[in-house]
């Protein structure tokens, strides 16, 4: 899969998952009344994170919001906080990922900057998905605990022979929507992180080093010889005596003689 396709698919999957997280947070059916022992009832109760609703057999539905904050269970407040954090991180992840898409050019933004932005958006999506999954799981665990406690209280009277009427709640549709949405957001974030590796430019630049042979060039003259390496000598004005006449090395290099051999 190409880098552009992986990045685009991860963005689309994360966007769908983020929309599902928002939908699950706003839904009212986080917990619904269990109708196992009472399939025919005049009213049907279901609750969400923000309000509780009652639906009558005539089709009329009435909802009442939670007008208190301190009176709510601590678990419910924790689930609210996790879902809100997931939504906020998802918003930032979408904004960053839009500018990080390879198919969109903004100014002189290079590939290294897009790679960093893609990695950042992927991490934000992963954390958002994890927050949504944890929030839904905490609420589901609270429902399971309350369900079995209610079941035990229903058969507590008269040695279990008399069943008391008590409302029990089970999983609502919002829980399944939240699990799926959190998973999609998490998968989309992982795909964005994988696409980041393909966007990173290859920094394999090697420094060129020139090597010179360490041979010696020896010049023979009747009056003597000089030895020099291929790198040249630091003493440029060295005097050379040839037949009693003094010359400098620069003069000798500018006026080669027939006795010079390399």
N, C-alpha and C positions, 0 to 999 in steps of 0.2 A: 504494500500500500504506500502511495506517495505521501510526502510530508503534507502537502496541501489538502489531500483527501482526508488524512488522519486528523489534521487540525480542524477542518470543517465539520467532519462527522462528530468529533468530540464536542465542538461548540453546539451543534444541533441537539445532541443527546443531553448535554448539560442544560440547555435551554428548556427542553421538554421536562426534565426532572425538576428544574427550578419552578416551572409553572405548576407542576404537581404538588410541590411542597407548599406553595401559596394556597392552592386549592384545598389541600388537606388541613391546613391551619384554619381556614375560614369555614370548613364544613362543620355542621352541627352533630353529625352522627359519629362521634368518637366512641360512645357507649350507647347501646340500644337495649331495650328491655327484653329479657329472656322469656320467650313464650313456650318453653318446653312443657311446663306443667299447666299452663293456662293458654291454650291456642286461641280461644275465643275471648276477646276482651273488648270493653267499650272504649278504652283509651290505650294509647301506645306512647310510652315515654322514651325519649332519647336525649342525650346530653352531648355537648361539645366543650371546647375550651373557653368559650365566651358566653354561652347561654344554654339553658335547658328548654326543651320543647315538649309539648303534649299534643298528640294528634288523636282526635275523636273518630269514632266510627262513621260519623257523618261526613268526614273529610275536612273538617275545620281544624286548623293547626294554630296553636298559640305558643309563642316563645317568650321567655323572660330572661333577660340578661343578668349576669352576676354583678350586682351593684356594690359589691364589697371586695376588698382586696385582702385584708387581714383575716377575714373569716373563711377563706378558701384553704383547702389542704395544701401543705408544702409541696407535695409531689405535683399537684396541678400547676402551681406557680413555676416549678422547675421546668415542666414540660413547655409551658408558655415561653419561658426565657430561651430554651433551646431552639424552639421553632423560630422565634424572632431573630436570634443570632444567625441561624441558618439562612433565613431570608435576606438579612443584611449582607452577609458574606456573599450570597449568590448575586446580589445586585452589583457589588463591587467586581465580582468575577466576570460578569457579563460586560460591564463597561470596559474592563481591561482587555478582555478577549476580543472585543470588537476592533480595537485599535491594533491588536496583535495579529489579526488575520493576515496571512501572506498575500491574499488577493486584494487587499486594500493598501494603497500607498498614501502616506501622509507626509508631505514634505520630503526631507532627505533622511528618513529613518532607515537605518541599515538593518541587516539580518540579525546582528547580535542583539540589538535592542528589542526586536520582535521576539527573539528567542527568550529573553528574560521576561518579557511581558506574558508570553505564552506559559512559561513555567509558573509565574505568579498567579495567573488566572486558574491554572490547573490545581494549584495548591488550595486556592480559595474555594473552588468547586468541591474538592475532596473534603475539606473541613465542613462545608455546608451540608454535604450529603451525610457525613458522620453525625453532625448535630441533629439532623432530621431523623435518622435511624435511631439514635439514642433516645430522643424525645418520645417517639412512638413506642419504642420498646419499654420505656419506663411507665408510660400510661397503660400499656398492655399488662405489665406485671402487676400494676395496682388493681386492674380489673380482675385478674385471676385471683389475687389474694382476697378481694372483697367478695368474689363469687363463691369461693369455698367457705368463707366465713358465714355468708348468708345461707348457704346450703346447710351448714352445721346448725345454725340457729333455727332453721325451719323444722327440723326433726328433734329439737331438744326437749319439747314438752311431752309429758306422759310416757317417758321411756321410748320415744321415737314412734309412738302409735298415732299421735295427733300432729298433723301438719299445719303449721301456721302460715298465714298469707303474708308473704314478704316479697318485695320486688327485687329481682336480681338482674344484673346488667352483664352483657356479653360484648364481644368485639363488634364495633361498628364499621361501616364502609370506609371511614376516614383513616382508620389504622392501616388497612391494606393499601390505600392510595398513598399514604405517607411512606410505607416501606418500599413500595415500588419507585416512588419519586426520589427518595433518598438514594436508592441503589443506582438509578439512572444518573443522578447528579455525580455520584462517586465514580461511576464508570467513565462518564464524560471528562471528569477531571484527570483521571489516569491517562486517558487518550491524549489530552492536551499536554501532559507531562512527557509522554512518549514522543509527541510531535516536536517538542522542544529540542530534542537531540538532533533531529534532522535539520532544524533551522540554525543550529550553531555553526558558524563558519569554521573552516578547517584552518587552524593556526600552525600548520606544520611548515614554517618557513625556516630554512636552514641558512646559516651564515656561510658565505663563501670565503674560503681560506686559500690563499695562493701559496704554493710551495715552490722553492727554488733549489736547484741542485747545489750541493756543497762542494763542488769541484774547485780546483785552483787553476788560475790562469797564470802561467809563469812566462815572463818575457826575458829572453837571453840577450845580453849585449856584451860587446868586447870588454867593456870596463866594469861589468858586474851584472847583477840580476836583481829583479824585484819580484816579490810574490804577493799576489792580491787575490782575494776571494771574489765570488760573483756578486756579493752585496756591496762592493766598493769599500774604499778606505775612508776613515774619518779625517785623515791628514791629507788635505788636498795639495799643500804646497811643499811636499817632501822633495828634497834635492837628490838628484841622481848624478853621479860622477861618471862621465863617459869620455875617456881619453883626455882627462885633465880639465875638461870644461864642465862647469856646474850648470845644470838645468833643473828646472822644476818639473814636477809630475804633470802639471797641466800643460806645459809646453810639449812634453813628450807625447801626451795623448793627442794633442792637436796636430803634431807633426810626426806621424809614424815613419819609421825607417824600414829599410829592406831587411834588417836583422830581427824584426819583431815576428815572433811566431806565437800562435795561440793554440 
